[in-house]
Amino acid sequence: MLEVLGLVREQGWLADRALEVVLRRQKRLYSSERRAAAEGVYGVLRSQGRLEWMLGRRPGIAELYGAFLAVSGPLPSAQAERRLGLDRGLLSPLAGAEARIQAISDPVKRLGVEGSLPAWLAERLVAEMGIDEARAFSAAVNLRAPLTVRANLLKTTRDDLARRLFEEGVESTPTRLSPWGLVLDGHANAFGLDAFKDGLFEVQDEGSQLIALASGARPGMRVVDACAGAGGKSLALAAEMRNKGVLVALDVDGERLAEARRRARRAGVDNLRVRPIPEGPEGDAVLQDEAGKADVVLVDAPCSGLGTLRRKPDARWRLGPADPERFAAKQRELLARFSLLVKPGGRLLYATCSVSRSEDEEVARTAAELPGFSPLPLERTLGAALAAQAGAAGHELRLWPHRHGTDGFFVAAFERRKG
């Protein structure tokens, strides 16, 4: 665990990548031990800012882990010091730290410490959400995310999948909003299950499922997933299309598209076409043959990822105050580029996994200003009941960890007028 934390904190590795590399070498570990290591790493990263404030310094890796063990309950400070070979008294500043936190008079600063958030992020959240909402959001992203899967409707139903999982010893409950989802027992190794190997489900957050659902893809359509990555939403779109029609997955990263193709084979998806697209004018030239043909274009744009902090707790320490606006500039460029692929009467969906207004509502206004496009009420694609239940406001929907139990997502829908 200390090796993983060192790679993340000192060498800038992504936490999931560092865990994958280190645990791959530990072939004798049981799945429960691997899970415990991952939970420990993510727990430390979630609480890093709070622990540093409590200690009054930037501690070494072993000190940071020792402070986590002491504060989270498993070991008193003295035992944590002995276990990790730390000098006696290094963790003594933890005593009375909770009272000191509550004594912070500035509510924004206190939120930053309590929520283990960088100061700039605490300030932004309060400015955009208000202190009470920011506090609820902060508490939610510091909890472990649920293990949510999407039933692959090309091979099974949600009810049949639940029965199959139960036969494999895994209990599940239906998701509240998505008609495709199940929340699994958090101790399950989803990727080791026969049901996964048979392509009966994909691991996918419920909010991500709802974005695919909001696209309104149907059999026979031509659908473009413009920033497809490894194809999570592409596979959900293919299931809605029942393998009929054409689904085009675009991305600048050819390796991630290759992974999408592999996942599609396991899922039984036959109508997926992947196309690497260069950035800049060269990419625009490649897209010429797609112009004006798509019934649906989903632009799930690269973003700050501020809505996924419970899954990627190290992201908060990688981002800076200028990053949301930096992403927003790129997002506007992508919207303008991929809007050209929508045919008259077709739909354009803009989505992010951010909670920053500069990346969400402000960028969505760009789509509303594109020639020929008008806002499209989401009840047209989600249905009136689900749109109301999810809290859609006209053509926009924002999902929150503390309100919906999903990651933080934003989606806005537009329609290209005919004629």
SULGIJO-V852676 format. One record per residue. N is the residue number from 1. RES is the residue in three letters. SS is DSSP state (A for helix, B for strand, O for the rest). PHI is phi as a letter, one per 30 degrees, with the letter a starting at -180 (none if undefined). Layout:
BEGIN
N;RES;SS;PHI  N;RES;SS;PHI
END
This chain:
BEGIN
1;MET;O;none  2;LEU;A;d  3;GLU;A;d  4;VAL;A;d  5;LEU;A;d  6;GLY;A;d  7;LEU;A;d  8;VAL;A;d  9;ARG;A;d  10;GLU;A;c  11;GLN;A;c  12;GLY;O;i  13;TRP;O;d  14;LEU;O;d  15;ALA;A;d  16;ASP;A;d  17;ARG;A;d  18;ALA;A;d  19;LEU;A;d  20;GLU;A;d  21;VAL;A;d  22;VAL;A;d  23;LEU;A;d  24;ARG;A;d  25;ARG;A;d  26;GLN;O;c  27;LYS;O;d  28;ARG;O;c  29;LEU;O;d  30;TYR;O;d  31;SER;A;d  32;SER;A;d  33;GLU;A;d  34;ARG;A;d  35;ARG;A;d  36;ALA;A;d  37;ALA;A;d  38;ALA;A;d  39;GLU;A;d  40;GLY;A;d  41;VAL;A;d  42;TYR;A;d  43;GLY;A;d  44;VAL;A;d  45;LEU;A;d  46;ARG;A;d  47;SER;A;c  48;GLN;A;e  49;GLY;A;d  50;ARG;A;d  51;LEU;A;d  52;GLU;A;d  53;TRP;A;d  54;MET;A;d  55;LEU;A;d  56;GLY;O;i  57;ARG;O;a  58;ARG;O;d  59;PRO;O;d  60;GLY;O;d  61;ILE;A;d  62;ALA;A;d  63;GLU;A;d  64;LEU;A;d  65;TYR;A;d  66;GLY;A;d  67;ALA;A;d  68;PHE;A;d  69;LEU;A;d  70;ALA;A;d  71;VAL;A;d  72;SER;A;d  73;GLY;O;j  74;PRO;O;d  75;LEU;O;b  76;PRO;O;d  77;SER;A;e  78;ALA;A;d  79;GLN;A;d  80;ALA;A;d  81;GLU;A;d  82;ARG;A;d  83;ARG;A;d  84;LEU;A;c  85;GLY;O;i  86;LEU;O;d  87;ASP;O;d  88;ARG;O;d  89;GLY;O;j  90;LEU;O;d  91;LEU;O;c  92;SER;A;d  93;PRO;A;d  94;LEU;A;d  95;ALA;O;d  96;GLY;O;i  97;ALA;A;d  98;GLU;A;d  99;ALA;A;d  100;ARG;A;d  101;ILE;A;d  102;GLN;A;d  103;ALA;O;d  104;ILE;O;d  105;SER;O;d  106;ASP;O;d  107;PRO;A;d  108;VAL;A;d  109;LYS;A;d  110;ARG;A;d  111;LEU;A;e  112;GLY;A;e  113;VAL;A;d  114;GLU;A;e  115;GLY;O;d  116;SER;O;h  117;LEU;O;c  118;PRO;O;e  119;ALA;A;e  120;TRP;A;d  121;LEU;A;d  122;ALA;A;e  123;GLU;A;d  124;ARG;A;d  125;LEU;A;d  126;VAL;A;d  127;ALA;A;d  128;GLU;A;c  129;MET;A;c  130;GLY;O;j  131;ILE;A;d  132;ASP;A;d  133;GLU;A;d  134;ALA;A;d  135;ARG;A;d  136;ALA;A;d  137;PHE;A;d  138;SER;A;e  139;ALA;A;d  140;ALA;A;d  141;VAL;A;d  142;ASN;O;c  143;LEU;O;c  144;ARG;O;d  145;ALA;O;d  146;PRO;O;d  147;LEU;B;c  148;THR;B;c  149;VAL;B;b  150;ARG;B;c  151;ALA;B;d  152;ASN;O;d  153;LEU;O;d  154;LEU;O;d  155;LYS;O;b  156;THR;O;a  157;THR;O;c  158;ARG;A;d  159;ASP;A;d  160;ASP;A;d  161;LEU;A;d  162;ALA;A;e  163;ARG;A;d  164;ARG;A;d  165;LEU;A;d  166;PHE;A;d  167;GLU;A;d  168;GLU;O;c  169;GLY;O;i  170;VAL;O;c  171;GLU;O;d  172;SER;B;b  173;THR;B;b  174;PRO;B;d  175;THR;O;d  176;ARG;O;d  177;LEU;O;c  178;SER;O;d  179;PRO;O;d  180;TRP;O;c  181;GLY;B;c  182;LEU;B;b  183;VAL;B;c  184;LEU;B;c  185;ASP;O;e  186;GLY;O;d  187;HIS;O;c  188;ALA;O;d  189;ASN;O;c  190;ALA;A;e  191;PHE;A;d  192;GLY;A;c  193;LEU;O;d  194;ASP;A;d  195;ALA;A;d  196;PHE;A;d  197;LYS;A;d  198;ASP;O;d  199;GLY;O;i  200;LEU;O;d  201;PHE;B;a  202;GLU;B;b  203;VAL;B;d  204;GLN;O;a  205;ASP;O;e  206;GLU;A;d  207;GLY;A;d  208;SER;A;d  209;GLN;A;d  210;LEU;A;d  211;ILE;A;d  212;ALA;A;d  213;LEU;A;d  214;ALA;A;d  215;SER;O;d  216;GLY;O;i  217;ALA;O;d  218;ARG;O;b  219;PRO;O;e  220;GLY;O;j  221;MET;O;d  222;ARG;B;c  223;VAL;B;b  224;VAL;B;c  225;ASP;B;c  226;ALA;O;d  227;CYS;O;b  228;ALA;O;d  229;GLY;O;h  230;ALA;O;d  231;GLY;O;j  232;GLY;A;e  233;LYS;A;d  234;SER;A;e  235;LEU;A;d  236;ALA;A;d  237;LEU;A;d  238;ALA;A;d  239;ALA;A;d  240;GLU;A;d  241;MET;A;d  242;ARG;O;h  243;ASN;O;i  244;LYS;O;c  245;GLY;O;j  246;VAL;B;b  247;LEU;B;c  248;VAL;B;c  249;ALA;B;c  250;LEU;B;c  251;ASP;B;a  252;VAL;O;d  253;ASP;O;c  254;GLY;A;d  255;GLU;A;d  256;ARG;A;d  257;LEU;A;d  258;ALA;A;d  259;GLU;A;d  260;ALA;A;d  261;ARG;A;d  262;ARG;A;d  263;ARG;A;d  264;ALA;A;d  265;ARG;A;d  266;ARG;A;d  267;ALA;A;d  268;GLY;O;i  269;VAL;O;d  270;ASP;O;c  271;ASN;O;c  272;LEU;B;d  273;ARG;B;b  274;VAL;B;c  275;ARG;B;b  276;PRO;B;d  277;ILE;O;b  278;PRO;O;d  279;GLU;O;d  280;GLY;O;i  281;PRO;A;e  282;GLU;A;d  283;GLY;A;d  284;ASP;A;d  285;ALA;A;d  286;VAL;A;d  287;LEU;A;d  288;GLN;A;e  289;ASP;A;d  290;GLU;A;c  291;ALA;O;d  292;GLY;O;i  293;LYS;O;c  294;ALA;B;d  295;ASP;B;d  296;VAL;B;b  297;VAL;B;b  298;LEU;B;c  299;VAL;B;c  300;ASP;B;d  301;ALA;O;d  302;PRO;O;e  303;CYS;O;a  304;SER;O;d  305;GLY;O;i  306;LEU;A;d  307;GLY;A;d  308;THR;A;c  309;LEU;O;d  310;ARG;O;d  311;ARG;O;c  312;LYS;O;b  313;PRO;O;d  314;ASP;O;d  315;ALA;A;d  316;ARG;A;d  317;TRP;A;c  318;ARG;A;c  319;LEU;O;d  320;GLY;O;b  321;PRO;O;d  322;ALA;O;d  323;ASP;A;d  324;PRO;A;e  325;GLU;A;d  326;ARG;A;d  327;PHE;A;d  328;ALA;A;e  329;ALA;A;d  330;LYS;A;d  331;GLN;A;d  332;ARG;A;d  333;GLU;A;d  334;LEU;A;d  335;LEU;A;d  336;ALA;A;d  337;ARG;A;d  338;PHE;A;d  339;SER;A;d  340;LEU;O;d  341;LEU;O;d  342;VAL;B;d  343;LYS;B;d  344;PRO;B;e  345;GLY;B;i  346;GLY;B;d  347;ARG;B;c  348;LEU;B;b  349;LEU;B;c  350;TYR;B;c  351;ALA;B;b  352;THR;B;b  353;CYS;O;c  354;SER;O;c  355;VAL;O;c  356;SER;O;d  357;ARG;O;d  358;SER;O;d  359;GLU;O;c  360;ASP;O;c  361;GLU;A;e  362;GLU;A;d  363;VAL;A;d  364;ALA;A;e  365;ARG;A;d  366;THR;A;d  367;ALA;A;d  368;ALA;A;d  369;GLU;O;c  370;LEU;O;d  371;PRO;O;e  372;GLY;O;i  373;PHE;B;c  374;SER;B;b  375;PRO;B;e  376;LEU;O;c  377;PRO;O;e  378;LEU;O;d  379;GLU;A;d  380;ARG;A;d  381;THR;A;c  382;LEU;A;d  383;GLY;O;i  384;ALA;A;d  385;ALA;A;d  386;LEU;A;d  387;ALA;A;e  388;ALA;A;d  389;GLN;A;d  390;ALA;A;d  391;GLY;O;i  392;ALA;O;d  393;ALA;B;c  394;GLY;O;i  395;HIS;O;c  396;GLU;B;b  397;LEU;B;b  398;ARG;B;c  399;LEU;B;c  400;TRP;O;b  401;PRO;A;e  402;HIS;A;d  403;ARG;A;c  404;HIS;A;c  405;GLY;O;i  406;THR;O;c  407;ASP;O;d  408;GLY;O;d  409;PHE;B;b  410;PHE;B;b  411;VAL;B;b  412;ALA;B;b  413;ALA;B;c  414;PHE;B;b  415;GLU;B;b  416;ARG;B;d  417;ARG;O;d  418;LYS;O;d  419;GLY;O;i
END
